[in-house]
Amino acid sequence: MIPFFRKIRKKFADDNKPAKYLRYATGEILLVVIGILIALQINNWNTDRKNRNRESVFVNQLAADLQSSTVDLKKIMVNFSDMAIASGKVVHTFYKPSLQSDFNPTIFHTPMRNQRYIPVRGTAKALVSSGSIDLIRSVKLRNAIVVYIEETEALLLDVDRYEEAYYRKGIEAINSEVQLVSLMARYLKENNYKYPKDLTDLERATIFIPENFEVIPFPVTVEELFNNQRIFQAYSDLLLAHRNTYYQYKAMLKATEDLFQLIQSEGYTVKVEDLSENKELVFDSTDLQIIQKANSILSDETKWSKDDDRDCIDDIHNDRYSLFCALYKASKDVAGDYEHRRAAMQIVRFTLEKYEQGRVMNHRLMDWNNHPETSFEEVKQVLKEAEDSVETQLNNND
C-alpha cells in the first residue's frame, strides 16, 4: 500500500499537481477514519450483544433460583407450623389439666424435630462477588439483589439464634428429664399397636421400640410430665423456637417472591417454572379401591373426626377418622403401605379445592377437614366425586 501511494505522490509531483494530490490524500485519510469508526461501532455492538446475552443468562438463573427457593420455603414453613402447633398443644395442656386424660403422647415428639434451610442464592452472590452485577441494566433490580442477600443473611442469623437460645436448650432439658421413647412404648402397648408386616430385617432390628417388648424401660406417664416444671419450660422454649423460626422463613419467602416479581416488572422475560402439582394423574384399580375403602370407613357421621392432627394412631384406636386418616388407613389396608402423593390421595386433594372457600392455610386435607364450616356431607361428596373421576378414567382405558 505504501509503495502505491508513493507512486501516486511522485506522479502528482512530477505533473506539478499538488492540489489534486492533497485532495486525494485527504479522501484516503477520511476513508481510513470512517473504517476505524465503523469497526469500533461493530465491536461495541458485538460487546453489547454479548453483555445482553450474559445478562439474560444471569437473570434467568436468578429467577430459577428464586422459584426453587419459593417451593422449598413453603415446605419448610409447613414443617415449622406443625412443630409450633404441637409445642403449643403441650404448653396449653399445662394450663388446662382437663385435656390431659385424652392427650395423645405422640404430640410430645413432634416439636423435637428441627430443620435448617438456606435459600438458593448462588447466582445472586456470584453477580455481586464477581462484579457482573453491572451487567444488570435495571438499577432498581441491581439494588434489590444486594438487599435480598443482606436480608436473607440477617434472617438466617435469627434462625440460628433461635436454635441456640431456645431449641437446643429445650431439647437438652427434655432429654435430661425423661425418655420420651418410653412414653411412646406405653402408648403403643396400651393401644395394641401392630407393626407393619413388610418391615425389612434392618428396619425390624434397628427400630427403637421392638415388637412384643416385655417391659417399659424408665417408665413415665403423661400425668408426670404435666407436673414437671422443667418440661413446661422446655416446651415453652420449643414453642418460641419453632414459632419464631416459622416467621423468619415467612419473611424469606416474601423477600424471595418480591424479588422474582421485580424481575418481571422490570421487563425481563424469564421462564416461569410450573411449580404447581401435576394434575395429569394416571390411576389404577388400587387407587379406586383406596377411595372406595375410605368412603366405607367414613360410613356415617359418627365415624368422622373433625380433630385431624395428621397422626392417625388415635383415629385408628378410637375408630373415628379424619378425611386424611380414612385415606391413610384405606391405603394401608388396600395397598399395604401409604404413599403421600399417590394418585388416589392427589385426586381427593384436587377435588376438595372447589369446596376450599378459604378454609385451607397449610395442609389441605387437615385444614379443610377441621374447619367449622366443613360438613360431613361435603366430605362424602368429595370422596364420591374423586371416586367418579378415577372410575371414568379407568373405564375410558378399557
MARTINU-633484 format. One line per field, with one value per residue (C-alpha): residue number from 1; residue in three letters; chain; x, y, z. Coordinates in pm, 1 decimal, decimal comma, padded with zeros to 6 digits. Example, Ala and Ser with C-alpha at 12.3 -4.5 7.8 and 13.67 -1.06 7.14 Angstrom:
<atoms>
i: (1  2)
aa: (ALA  SER)
ch: (A  A)
c1: (01230,0  01367,0)
c2: (-00450,0  -00106,0)
c3: (00780,0  00714,0)
</atoms>
This chain:
<atoms>
i: (1  2  3  4  5  6  7  8  9  10  11  12  13  14  15  16  17  18  19  20  21  22  23  24  25  26  27  28  29  30  31  32  33  34  35  36  37  38  39  40  41  42  43  44  45  46  47  48  49  50  51  52  53  54  55  56  57  58  59  60  61  62  63  64  65  66  67  68  69  70  71  72  73  74  75  76  77  78  79  80  81  82  83  84  85  86  87  88  89  90  91  92  93  94  95  96  97  98  99  100  101  102  103  104  105  106  107  108  109  110  111  112  113  114  115  116  117  118  119  120  121  122  123  124  125  126  127  128  129  130  131  132  133  134  135  136  137  138  139  140  141  142  143  144  145  146  147  148  149  150  151  152  153  154  155  156  157  158  159  160  161  162  163  164  165  166  167  168  169  170  171  172  173  174  175  176  177  178  179  180  181  182  183  184  185  186  187  188  189  190  191  192  193  194  195  196  197  198  199  200  201  202  203  204  205  206  207  208  209  210  211  212  213  214  215  216  217  218  219  220  221  222  223  224  225  226  227  228  229  230  231  232  233  234  235  236  237  238  239  240  241  242  243  244  245  246  247  248  249  250  251  252  253  254  255  256  257  258  259  260  261  262  263  264  265  266  267  268  269  270  271  272  273  274  275  276  277  278  279  280  281  282  283  284  285  286  287  288  289  290  291  292  293  294  295  296  297  298  299  300  301  302  303  304  305  306  307  308  309  310  311  312  313  314  315  316  317  318  319  320  321  322  323  324  325  326  327  328  329  330  331  332  333  334  335  336  337  338  339  340  341  342  343  344  345  346  347  348  349  350  351  352  353  354  355  356  357  358  359  360  361  362  363  364  365  366  367  368  369  370  371  372  373  374  375  376  377  378  379  380  381  382  383  384  385  386  387  388  389  390  391  392  393  394  395  396  397  398)
aa: (MET  ILE  PRO  PHE  PHE  ARG  LYS  ILE  ARG  LYS  LYS  PHE  ALA  ASP  ASP  ASN  LYS  PRO  ALA  LYS  TYR  LEU  ARG  TYR  ALA  THR  GLY  GLU  ILE  LEU  LEU  VAL  VAL  ILE  GLY  ILE  LEU  ILE  ALA  LEU  GLN  ILE  ASN  ASN  TRP  ASN  THR  ASP  ARG  LYS  ASN  ARG  ASN  ARG  GLU  SER  VAL  PHE  VAL  ASN  GLN  LEU  ALA  ALA  ASP  LEU  GLN  SER  SER  THR  VAL  ASP  LEU  LYS  LYS  ILE  MET  VAL  ASN  PHE  SER  ASP  MET  ALA  ILE  ALA  SER  GLY  LYS  VAL  VAL  HIS  THR  PHE  TYR  LYS  PRO  SER  LEU  GLN  SER  ASP  PHE  ASN  PRO  THR  ILE  PHE  HIS  THR  PRO  MET  ARG  ASN  GLN  ARG  TYR  ILE  PRO  VAL  ARG  GLY  THR  ALA  LYS  ALA  LEU  VAL  SER  SER  GLY  SER  ILE  ASP  LEU  ILE  ARG  SER  VAL  LYS  LEU  ARG  ASN  ALA  ILE  VAL  VAL  TYR  ILE  GLU  GLU  THR  GLU  ALA  LEU  LEU  LEU  ASP  VAL  ASP  ARG  TYR  GLU  GLU  ALA  TYR  TYR  ARG  LYS  GLY  ILE  GLU  ALA  ILE  ASN  SER  GLU  VAL  GLN  LEU  VAL  SER  LEU  MET  ALA  ARG  TYR  LEU  LYS  GLU  ASN  ASN  TYR  LYS  TYR  PRO  LYS  ASP  LEU  THR  ASP  LEU  GLU  ARG  ALA  THR  ILE  PHE  ILE  PRO  GLU  ASN  PHE  GLU  VAL  ILE  PRO  PHE  PRO  VAL  THR  VAL  GLU  GLU  LEU  PHE  ASN  ASN  GLN  ARG  ILE  PHE  GLN  ALA  TYR  SER  ASP  LEU  LEU  LEU  ALA  HIS  ARG  ASN  THR  TYR  TYR  GLN  TYR  LYS  ALA  MET  LEU  LYS  ALA  THR  GLU  ASP  LEU  PHE  GLN  LEU  ILE  GLN  SER  GLU  GLY  TYR  THR  VAL  LYS  VAL  GLU  ASP  LEU  SER  GLU  ASN  LYS  GLU  LEU  VAL  PHE  ASP  SER  THR  ASP  LEU  GLN  ILE  ILE  GLN  LYS  ALA  ASN  SER  ILE  LEU  SER  ASP  GLU  THR  LYS  TRP  SER  LYS  ASP  ASP  ASP  ARG  ASP  CYS  ILE  ASP  ASP  ILE  HIS  ASN  ASP  ARG  TYR  SER  LEU  PHE  CYS  ALA  LEU  TYR  LYS  ALA  SER  LYS  ASP  VAL  ALA  GLY  ASP  TYR  GLU  HIS  ARG  ARG  ALA  ALA  MET  GLN  ILE  VAL  ARG  PHE  THR  LEU  GLU  LYS  TYR  GLU  GLN  GLY  ARG  VAL  MET  ASN  HIS  ARG  LEU  MET  ASP  TRP  ASN  ASN  HIS  PRO  GLU  THR  SER  PHE  GLU  GLU  VAL  LYS  GLN  VAL  LEU  LYS  GLU  ALA  GLU  ASP  SER  VAL  GLU  THR  GLN  LEU  ASN  ASN  ASN  ASP)
ch: (A  A  A  A  A  A  A  A  A  A  A  A  A  A  A  A  A  A  A  A  A  A  A  A  A  A  A  A  A  A  A  A  A  A  A  A  A  A  A  A  A  A  A  A  A  A  A  A  A  A  A  A  A  A  A  A  A  A  A  A  A  A  A  A  A  A  A  A  A  A  A  A  A  A  A  A  A  A  A  A  A  A  A  A  A  A  A  A  A  A  A  A  A  A  A  A  A  A  A  A  A  A  A  A  A  A  A  A  A  A  A  A  A  A  A  A  A  A  A  A  A  A  A  A  A  A  A  A  A  A  A  A  A  A  A  A  A  A  A  A  A  A  A  A  A  A  A  A  A  A  A  A  A  A  A  A  A  A  A  A  A  A  A  A  A  A  A  A  A  A  A  A  A  A  A  A  A  A  A  A  A  A  A  A  A  A  A  A  A  A  A  A  A  A  A  A  A  A  A  A  A  A  A  A  A  A  A  A  A  A  A  A  A  A  A  A  A  A  A  A  A  A  A  A  A  A  A  A  A  A  A  A  A  A  A  A  A  A  A  A  A  A  A  A  A  A  A  A  A  A  A  A  A  A  A  A  A  A  A  A  A  A  A  A  A  A  A  A  A  A  A  A  A  A  A  A  A  A  A  A  A  A  A  A  A  A  A  A  A  A  A  A  A  A  A  A  A  A  A  A  A  A  A  A  A  A  A  A  A  A  A  A  A  A  A  A  A  A  A  A  A  A  A  A  A  A  A  A  A  A  A  A  A  A  A  A  A  A  A  A  A  A  A  A  A  A  A  A  A  A  A  A  A  A  A  A  A  A  A  A  A  A  A  A  A  A  A  A  A  A  A  A  A  A  A  A  A  A  A  A  A  A  A  A  A  A  A  A  A  A  A  A  A  A  A  A  A  A)
c1: (00000,0  00279,3  00470,3  00139,4  00085,5  00448,9  00396,9  00080,6  00254,4  00553,7  00324,3  00132,8  00462,0  00607,7  00288,2  00307,9  -00045,2  -00011,8  -00373,6  -00507,1  -00270,2  -00384,7  -00749,8  -00673,1  -00471,6  -00741,9  -01002,5  -00790,6  -00746,6  -01121,8  -01192,3  -00947,5  -01103,4  -01455,4  -01342,0  -01197,3  -01515,2  -01731,9  -01510,2  -01530,3  -01908,4  -01939,4  -01715,6  -01932,5  -02248,6  -02094,6  -01981,6  -02324,9  -02491,1  -02267,9  -02339,5  -02714,1  -02685,8  -02489,0  -02743,6  -03025,2  -02845,4  -02783,7  -03139,6  -03288,0  -03057,9  -03156,8  -03526,0  -03481,2  -03308,1  -03589,8  -03858,8  -03679,8  -03644,5  -04013,5  -04114,0  -03871,1  -03958,5  -04327,6  -04249,6  -04028,7  -04288,9  -04541,6  -04298,1  -04229,7  -04601,3  -04661,5  -04385,3  -04507,0  -04867,0  -04757,6  -04547,0  -04845,5  -05069,2  -04826,9  -04790,7  -05165,2  -05240,3  -05039,3  -05298,9  -05594,3  -05548,9  -05886,3  -05720,4  -05458,0  -05673,8  -05723,8  -05380,3  -05208,2  -04849,6  -04720,8  -04756,0  -04461,6  -04230,9  -04324,8  -04150,5  -03829,3  -03765,8  -03574,5  -03462,0  -03248,2  -03285,5  -03083,3  -03249,6  -03068,7  -02858,9  -02570,9  -02648,6  -02719,6  -02394,6  -02195,1  -02329,9  -02215,0  -01881,2  -01766,8  -01878,5  -02106,0  -02398,8  -02308,2  -02444,2  -02793,8  -02929,9  -03203,1  -03059,5  -03365,0  -03302,8  -02929,8  -03003,3  -03276,6  -03036,5  -02789,4  -03068,1  -03203,0  -02868,1  -02830,8  -03190,6  -03185,7  -02846,6  -02988,8  -03294,7  -03075,4  -02874,2  -03201,8  -03287,5  -02951,2  -03008,6  -03348,7  -03199,9  -02916,6  -03118,5  -03440,5  -03443,2  -03121,5  -03198,8  -03543,5  -03415,4  -03140,3  -03391,3  -03632,2  -03359,7  -03226,2  -03571,5  -03739,6  -03706,5  -03995,5  -03946,5  -04068,2  -04383,8  -04437,6  -04379,2  -04652,7  -04887,3  -04820,5  -04872,8  -05199,2  -05333,1  -05211,4  -05025,2  -04913,5  -04603,1  -04633,8  -04570,8  -04346,3  -04066,5  -03721,4  -03480,0  -03277,1  -03583,7  -03702,4  -03359,2  -03297,7  -03639,7  -03626,4  -03917,3  -03900,2  -04203,3  -04352,0  -04144,0  -04179,2  -04111,6  -04109,2  -03762,2  -03759,9  -04141,2  -04311,6  -04674,5  -04840,0  -04955,8  -04599,3  -04482,3  -04756,1  -04645,3  -04283,6  -04178,0  -03870,4  -04082,5  -04317,0  -04022,4  -03865,8  -04176,8  -04224,1  -03871,8  -03953,1  -04268,9  -04067,2  -03804,1  -04044,0  -04291,2  -04022,0  -03835,3  -04160,2  -04191,8  -03829,4  -03885,3  -04212,0  -04015,9  -03762,5  -04047,2  -04187,0  -03843,5  -03795,1  -04134,1  -04089,2  -03754,9  -03899,3  -04190,9  -03949,1  -03759,4  -04082,2  -04198,8  -03864,3  -03937,1  -03715,9  -03851,3  -03785,4  -03905,4  -04172,6  -04142,4  -04462,2  -04444,2  -04792,9  -04861,0  -04904,5  -05277,3  -05238,2  -05297,6  -05289,0  -05496,1  -05502,6  -05758,3  -05582,8  -05650,0  -06020,5  -06024,9  -05847,9  -06106,4  -06394,6  -06244,3  -06204,3  -06566,1  -06677,4  -06460,8  -06649,5  -06980,1  -07167,8  -07103,7  -07024,9  -06714,2  -06587,8  -06337,1  -06304,0  -05983,4  -05722,1  -05361,8  -05207,6  -05133,5  -05364,7  -05279,6  -05550,1  -05802,7  -05749,8  -05770,5  -06092,8  -06242,6  -06317,6  -06133,5  -06049,7  -06057,0  -05679,0  -05670,0  -05951,9  -05741,8  -05430,8  -05594,7  -05753,3  -05411,0  -05258,0  -05548,1  -05566,4  -05209,5  -05016,1  -04847,0  -04916,0  -04779,0  -04832,3  -04853,3  -05028,6  -05280,4  -05570,6  -05456,9  -05396,1  -05734,9  -05904,8  -05686,3  -05763,3  -06135,5  -06176,5  -06019,9  -06359,0  -06502,7  -06199,4  -06355,9  -06077,6  -06068,7  -05711,0  -05394,9  -05120,3  -05249,3  -05540,9  -05684,1  -05630,0  -05730,2  -06037,9  -06144,3  -06112,0  -06273,2  -06602,4  -06782,2  -06686,9  -06972,6  -06975,8  -07193,1  -06916,5  -06658,1  -06872,2  -06930,8  -06555,6  -06493,0  -06779,4  -06653,9  -06297,2  -06422,1  -06618,0  -06306,9  -06099,0  -06372,8  -06424,2  -06056,4  -06037,4  -06348,4  -06206,6  -05887,9  -06075,4)
c2: (00000,0  00248,0  00199,2  00252,9  00593,5  00684,4  00625,8  00839,1  01111,9  01105,4  01116,8  01418,4  01587,5  01528,8  01665,2  01961,4  01890,1  01916,7  02030,3  01708,6  01505,7  01686,0  01618,2  01254,3  01210,8  01378,6  01145,8  00843,5  00960,7  01013,5  00663,5  00515,8  00712,7  00611,4  00247,9  00263,7  00423,3  00157,8  -00119,0  00033,6  00060,2  -00300,3  -00407,3  -00207,3  -00365,1  -00709,0  -00641,2  -00507,0  -00812,5  -01043,9  -00846,3  -00864,5  -01240,9  -01273,0  -01055,8  -01277,8  -01590,8  -01442,1  -01314,5  -01648,0  -01833,8  -01594,0  -01644,2  -02022,9  -01995,9  -01782,1  -02018,4  -02318,6  -02135,8  -02043,8  -02410,6  -02517,4  -02229,3  -02313,3  -02673,1  -02581,6  -02332,2  -02616,2  -02822,9  -02542,1  -02468,4  -02832,0  -02820,1  -02488,6  -02612,7  -02933,2  -02730,4  -02507,1  -02807,9  -02933,1  -02590,9  -02520,4  -02853,8  -02741,4  -02463,9  -02697,8  -03016,9  -03143,0  -03212,1  -03444,1  -03756,3  -03752,1  -03615,7  -03804,6  -03863,0  -03879,3  -03499,0  -03475,9  -03599,7  -03358,8  -03048,8  -03249,0  -03224,0  -02940,7  -02822,5  -02554,7  -02429,3  -02173,9  -02019,7  -02073,5  -01759,8  -01884,2  -01667,4  -01356,1  -01392,3  -01465,2  -01149,5  -00937,0  -01102,4  -01112,7  -00760,3  -00899,4  -00727,8  -00425,2  -00625,6  -00579,5  -00269,7  -00207,5  -00007,5  -00099,9  -00470,7  -00437,4  -00275,3  -00529,8  -00822,1  -00677,7  -00610,3  -00965,9  -01120,1  -00898,9  -00952,1  -01332,1  -01340,5  -01145,2  -01371,7  -01683,7  -01540,9  -01504,0  -01867,6  -01974,9  -01757,9  -01913,9  -02259,9  -02183,0  -01987,0  -02188,4  -02512,0  -02667,6  -02559,1  -02716,9  -03043,8  -03074,0  -03016,1  -03280,0  -03538,6  -03479,5  -03522,8  -03806,6  -04074,7  -03992,1  -04320,4  -04494,6  -04285,9  -04390,1  -04755,1  -04731,9  -04575,3  -04849,8  -05123,0  -04976,9  -04946,6  -05291,3  -05132,4  -05379,3  -05312,1  -05332,1  -05680,2  -05557,3  -05424,3  -05519,7  -05709,0  -05392,1  -05187,3  -05452,5  -05481,9  -05109,4  -04978,5  -04800,7  -04989,5  -05361,7  -05574,4  -05774,0  -05591,7  -05718,5  -05412,4  -05035,6  -04901,0  -04595,0  -04565,5  -04228,4  -04121,2  -03826,2  -03701,0  -03697,0  -03490,8  -03234,6  -03194,9  -03129,2  -02763,6  -02823,6  -02996,8  -02696,3  -02460,2  -02687,6  -02697,2  -02323,4  -02282,3  -02513,5  -02314,4  -01992,7  -02153,7  -02307,4  -02017,2  -01751,6  -01961,0  -02001,3  -01622,1  -01584,6  -01827,4  -01650,0  -01324,9  -01501,7  -01628,1  -01276,8  -01135,7  -01417,1  -01367,5  -00988,1  -01015,8  -01252,8  -01016,2  -00725,9  -00915,0  -00946,3  -00589,6  -00453,5  -00602,6  -00911,1  -01217,8  -01521,7  -01876,5  -01926,5  -02278,4  -02473,4  -02506,2  -02644,0  -03009,5  -03230,6  -03271,8  -03512,8  -03818,4  -04178,3  -04418,3  -04791,9  -05018,9  -04987,1  -04611,9  -04678,3  -04938,1  -04698,1  -04423,3  -04672,2  -04812,7  -04462,9  -04392,0  -04707,1  -04624,7  -04295,1  -04480,8  -04228,8  -03908,8  -04093,3  -04232,0  -03886,1  -03689,9  -03312,6  -03311,9  -03409,9  -03372,7  -03580,7  -03855,9  -04148,2  -04379,9  -04232,4  -04227,7  -04598,5  -04671,0  -04469,5  -04588,9  -04226,8  -04087,1  -03755,6  -03748,0  -03781,8  -04072,5  -04252,1  -04236,1  -04332,9  -04643,9  -04731,4  -04711,5  -04939,7  -05187,3  -05198,2  -05133,4  -05242,9  -04904,4  -04531,8  -04308,3  -03937,1  -03834,3  -04143,4  -04065,2  -04161,5  -03907,9  -03637,8  -03665,4  -03616,0  -03308,5  -03163,5  -03240,3  -03062,3  -02745,7  -02641,0  -02667,4  -02498,0  -02148,9  -02002,0  -02291,5  -02403,6  -02243,4  -02507,6  -02865,4  -02908,6  -03229,1  -03137,5  -02770,3  -02835,2  -03132,5  -02935,6  -02612,9  -02533,6  -02481,0  -02820,3  -03068,4  -03446,5  -03425,1  -03228,1  -03488,5  -03762,4  -03552,7  -03501,5  -03875,4  -03951,3  -03706,4  -03835,1  -04191,8  -04093,3  -03927,3  -04240,1  -04468,5  -04257,7  -04274,0  -04649,0  -04711,2  -04498,3  -04703,2  -05029,7)
c3: (00000,0  00092,1  -00241,6  -00422,6  -00251,1  -00320,5  -00692,9  -00692,5  -00493,5  -00732,1  -01032,2  -00893,5  -00800,6  -01145,1  -01300,9  -01061,6  -00936,0  -00552,9  -00511,4  -00664,7  -00452,0  -00136,6  -00212,8  -00283,8  00037,7  00243,3  00095,5  00178,8  00537,5  00574,0  00442,0  00693,3  00980,9  00877,3  00853,9  01203,2  01341,4  01176,3  01314,7  01663,7  01637,2  01521,7  01809,0  02053,0  01913,1  01944,1  02301,2  02392,8  02237,0  02440,1  02756,9  02694,0  02640,7  02965,6  03143,3  03016,0  03135,6  03481,1  03519,6  03414,5  03653,7  03930,2  03850,7  03860,1  04199,6  04336,5  04211,4  04361,0  04693,4  04687,8  04669,9  04942,6  05175,3  05157,1  05251,2  05546,1  05669,0  05683,5  05891,7  06137,9  06159,0  06257,6  06518,8  06661,8  06681,8  06856,4  07102,9  07168,3  07237,2  07503,4  07667,5  07661,0  07826,6  08130,9  08165,1  08100,7  08309,7  08187,6  07849,7  07998,2  08007,3  07627,8  07538,1  07257,4  07377,6  07020,4  07017,8  07259,0  06980,8  06700,3  06849,3  06895,5  06521,7  06361,1  06018,0  05867,3  05513,2  05318,5  05011,5  04682,8  04644,8  04429,4  04126,9  04335,1  04527,6  04211,4  04048,1  04339,9  04414,7  04050,7  03966,5  03697,3  03863,4  03648,1  03355,1  03500,1  03328,1  03584,3  03873,7  04079,3  04026,2  04098,8  04432,5  04513,0  04458,2  04709,2  04959,3  04913,7  05001,9  05308,8  05423,2  05395,1  05568,3  05862,3  05880,2  05878,5  06166,8  06357,3  06279,9  06421,6  06726,8  06797,3  06760,0  07001,1  07258,3  07266,0  07063,0  07194,6  07549,6  07529,0  07382,3  07644,1  07925,0  07792,2  07741,2  08090,9  08248,7  08062,7  07797,5  07563,8  07381,3  07698,8  07690,3  07330,3  07424,6  07686,1  07431,8  07173,7  07430,9  07560,3  07205,8  07088,7  06800,2  06535,0  06330,1  05950,5  05819,0  05539,1  05761,7  05634,1  05857,2  05901,5  05996,1  06238,9  06401,0  06439,3  06538,7  06875,6  07028,5  06943,4  06873,0  07161,6  07422,0  07780,6  07993,2  07950,6  08040,8  08266,5  08258,8  08275,2  08248,4  08076,0  08415,6  08547,1  08252,2  08304,9  08664,9  08572,8  08574,0  08357,5  08094,3  08090,7  08040,3  07778,0  07559,4  07608,1  07467,1  07175,7  07106,5  07089,3  06867,2  06614,5  06606,3  06560,6  06304,4  06109,8  06087,7  05975,0  05689,4  05608,4  05576,1  05349,6  05133,4  05092,6  05004,1  04751,6  04587,8  04581,7  04402,2  04143,7  04081,5  04043,1  03772,2  03577,2  03640,9  03516,1  03175,1  03182,8  03007,9  03224,2  03216,1  03480,4  03614,3  03668,9  04045,4  04084,1  04140,7  03839,1  03787,3  03496,2  03712,3  03596,5  03805,8  03853,5  04015,4  04352,1  04355,0  04303,8  04582,0  04823,0  04771,9  04797,6  05118,6  05266,3  05177,9  05358,0  05662,9  05688,0  05669,9  05882,7  06075,3  06399,3  06226,5  06128,3  06337,8  06298,4  06504,2  06246,2  06369,6  06085,9  06338,5  06266,8  06556,6  06778,9  06490,3  06432,2  06805,8  06850,8  06520,6  06430,4  06129,2  05973,1  05592,6  05580,8  05827,9  05645,9  05328,2  05524,0  05672,4  05338,1  05172,5  05435,8  05412,3  05032,8  04912,2  05220,2  05259,5  05249,7  04973,7  05035,6  04668,9  04539,9  04265,2  04493,7  04755,7  04495,9  04328,6  04666,6  04734,5  04391,7  04422,7  04756,0  04609,4  04470,7  04821,6  04979,4  05012,7  05226,2  05470,7  05395,5  05532,8  05510,8  05488,0  05252,6  05396,3  05762,7  05747,1  05535,7  05748,0  06074,1  05957,2  06137,2  05805,3  05661,2  05688,2  05675,8  05364,4  05189,1  05291,0  05139,5  04827,4  04776,8  04808,2  04567,5  04305,6  04342,0  04300,3  03988,7  03837,2  03888,9  03760,7  03447,7  03354,3  03416,4  03204,2  02921,1  02929,9  02882,5)
</atoms>
